């Protein structure tokens, strides 16, 4: 299977712009939903994809050759993040779970429905927004990677079911204030993260499909890949000097 390259990343960004336009036009509803699924497929494991292609996804690329020490390393010294790969992968899955299930579909989160805090060995219910360093360090050192990947698969599949059921009218709906309130009621957001709730609350359902539904995953997966590559370069450099 071929690794995703700069050309595929460029195509993904161009398709994201096209998806933004398609979501505005009800006559292109089916095409918009199909393009969402295509974009979303690049962001999760190829094991749960139904598309016939010969490329590994961004998640596949991240996990290929990823060792546990690199997965858990916190803090890291990348210019755009100090958080661990463990945190990034957990955070984007939590945000997708919360926004698609609570804000879009008014359903129960996969996280709480299936008791994922216990399975992940972290007992954290929020999204990681405004999380303090000592808590990020604890999560990074204790989270179960294998279970995290299962949780991520469950969330990705659930998202695709939710999006497939949306109508053109659904896409134009504003996010319900009562759904935003659920984020706090279910401890899915820390009180300090109220800004993100306000941001999501101003969006339409179509807007949530764009961000965080797809682009948020894309941005954080690329950050995580850069962390892995940076740490692996340092290890290779150390070996050479020896």
C-alpha positions in Angstrom: 0.0 0.0 0.0 1.4 3.4 -1.0 1.9 6.1 1.6 0.0 9.4 1.3 2.2 12.0 -0.3 2.1 15.8 -0.9 -0.1 15.3 -3.9 -2.8 13.5 -2.0 -2.6 16.1 0.7 -3.1 18.8 -1.9 -6.0 16.9 -3.4 -7.6 16.6 0.0 -7.4 20.3 0.6 -8.9 21.0 -2.8 -11.7 18.5 -2.2 -12.3 20.2 1.1 -12.9 23.5 -0.7 -15.2 21.7 -3.1 -17.1 20.1 -0.3 -17.7 23.5 1.3 -19.4 24.7 -1.9 -21.4 21.5 -2.5 -22.8 21.7 1.0 -24.4 25.0 0.2 -26.5 23.6 -2.6 -29.3 21.2 -1.9 -29.3 19.9 -5.5 -25.8 18.5 -4.9 -26.7 16.9 -1.6 -25.8 13.3 -2.7 -22.5 14.4 -4.2 -21.7 16.3 -1.0 -22.4 13.3 1.2 -20.3 11.1 -1.0 -17.4 13.6 -1.0 -17.6 13.8 2.8 -17.2 10.1 3.0 -14.3 10.2 0.7 -12.6 12.9 2.7 -13.4 11.2 6.0 -11.9 7.9 4.8 -8.5 9.5 4.5 -8.6 10.3 8.2 -9.3 6.9 9.7 -7.9 3.4 9.4 -8.0 1.8 5.9 -9.4 -1.3 7.7 -12.8 0.4 8.1 -12.8 2.0 4.6 -15.1 0.7 1.8 -13.2 2.6 -0.9 -11.1 0.7 -3.5 -7.7 2.4 -3.4 -4.1 1.6 -3.1 -3.1 4.3 -0.6 -2.6 4.2 3.1 -4.6 6.8 5.0 -3.2 9.6 7.2 -3.9 7.4 10.2 -2.2 4.4 8.6 0.8 6.7 7.8 1.0 7.8 11.4 0.8 4.3 12.9 3.3 2.8 10.4 6.5 2.3 12.3 5.2 4.1 15.4 6.8 2.8 18.6 5.2 3.2 22.1 7.9 5.6 23.4 7.2 7.9 20.5 3.5 7.6 20.9 3.7 8.6 24.6 6.5 11.2 24.5 5.4 14.4 26.2 6.3 17.2 25.9 7.6 17.3 22.4 9.5 20.3 20.8 7.7 20.7 17.5 7.0 24.4 16.6 3.3 24.0 16.5 2.6 21.7 19.4 4.1 20.3 22.6 1.4 17.6 23.1 2.0 13.9 22.6 0.8 11.8 19.7 -1.3 9.9 22.2 -3.1 13.2 23.1 -3.6 14.3 19.5 -5.1 10.9 18.5 -7.4 10.8 21.5 -8.4 14.4 21.2 -9.5 14.3 17.6 -11.5 11.2 18.3 -13.2 12.8 21.3 -14.0 15.9 19.3 -15.5 13.9 16.4 -17.5 11.8 18.8 -18.9 14.8 20.7 -19.7 17.0 17.8 -21.2 14.4 15.4 -23.2 12.5 18.1 -24.3 15.4 20.4 -24.4 18.5 18.2 -25.4 16.9 14.8 -27.5 13.9 15.8 -28.5 14.4 19.4 -27.4 10.9 20.2 -25.3 9.5 23.1 -21.6 9.6 22.6 -19.8 6.4 21.7 -17.4 7.3 24.6 -20.0 7.1 27.3 -22.3 4.5 25.7 -19.6 1.9 25.6 -17.6 3.1 28.7 -14.5 4.0 26.8 -12.8 5.9 29.7 -12.4 2.6 31.6 -11.3 0.7 28.5 -8.7 3.4 27.7 -7.5 3.4 31.3 -7.7 7.2 31.6 -11.1 8.0 33.2 -11.2 11.4 31.5 -14.5 12.5 30.0 -13.8 15.8 28.4 -12.3 16.6 25.0 -8.8 17.7 26.0 -9.4 21.4 25.1 -7.7 23.6 27.7 -6.2 20.5 29.4 -3.3 21.3 31.7 0.2 19.8 31.3 0.1 17.4 34.3 -3.1 15.9 33.0 -1.8 15.5 29.4 1.3 13.8 30.9 -0.8 11.4 32.9 -3.0 10.6 29.9 0.0 10.2 27.6 1.6 7.7 29.9 -1.4 5.6 30.7 -3.8 5.5 27.7 -4.1 2.1 26.0 -3.1 2.5 22.4 -4.8 -0.7 21.1 -8.1 0.3 22.7 -7.8 3.9 21.5 -7.6 2.5 17.9 -10.7 0.5 18.5 -12.5 3.5 19.9 -11.4 5.5 16.9 -12.8 2.9 14.5 -16.1 2.9 16.4 -16.4 6.7 16.2 -15.5 6.8 12.5 -18.1 4.2 11.6 -20.7 6.0 13.7 -20.0 9.3 12.0 -20.5 7.8 8.6 -23.9 6.4 9.7 -24.9 9.8 11.0 -23.9 11.7 7.9 -25.5 9.2 5.5 -28.9 9.9 7.2 -28.7 13.7 6.9 -31.1 15.5 4.5 -30.5 18.8 2.7 -32.7 20.4 5.4 -30.6 18.9 8.1 -27.4 20.5 6.7 -28.9 24.0 6.8 -30.0 23.7 10.5 -28.3 25.7 13.1 -26.8 23.9 16.0 -29.3 23.6 18.8 -28.4 25.5 22.0 -29.7 22.5 24.0 -27.2 20.3 22.2 -24.4 22.7 23.1 -25.6 22.6 26.8 -25.3 18.8 26.7 -21.5 19.2 26.2 -21.3 20.7 29.7 -23.9 18.5 31.3 -22.0 15.4 30.2 -18.6 16.9 31.1 -17.5 16.6 27.5 -16.0 20.1 27.7 -14.1 21.8 30.6 -15.6 25.1 31.8 -12.3 26.7 30.6 -13.1 25.6 27.0 -16.3 27.6 26.7 -14.9 29.4 23.7 -14.9 26.3 21.6 -18.6 25.6 22.6 -19.5 29.2 21.4 -17.6 28.6 18.2 -19.4 25.3 17.5 -22.8 26.8 18.6 -22.6 29.4 15.8 -22.2 26.9 13.1 -24.7 25.1 10.9 -24.7 21.3 10.7 -22.9 21.6 7.3 -20.3 23.8 9.0 -19.6 21.1 11.6 -19.0 18.5 8.8 -16.3 20.8 7.6 -14.8 21.7 10.9 -14.3 19.7 13.1 -15.9 16.8 11.2 -13.1 16.5 8.7 -10.5 19.3 8.8 -9.8 19.1 12.5 -8.8 15.4 12.1 -6.7 16.3 9.1 -4.8 19.1 10.9 -4.0 17.1 14.0 -3.0 13.9 12.2 -0.5 15.9 10.2 0.8 17.4 13.4 1.2 13.9 14.9 3.0 12.7 11.8 5.4 15.6 12.0 6.0 14.7 15.7 6.8 11.1 14.7 9.1 12.1 11.9 10.9 14.7 14.1 11.5 12.2 16.9 12.7 9.5 14.5 15.1 11.9 12.9 16.6 12.6 16.3 17.0 8.9 17.0 18.7 8.3 13.7 21.0 11.2 14.3 22.0 9.9 17.7 22.8 6.5 16.2 25.0 8.0 13.5 27.0 10.0 16.0 27.7 6.9 18.0 
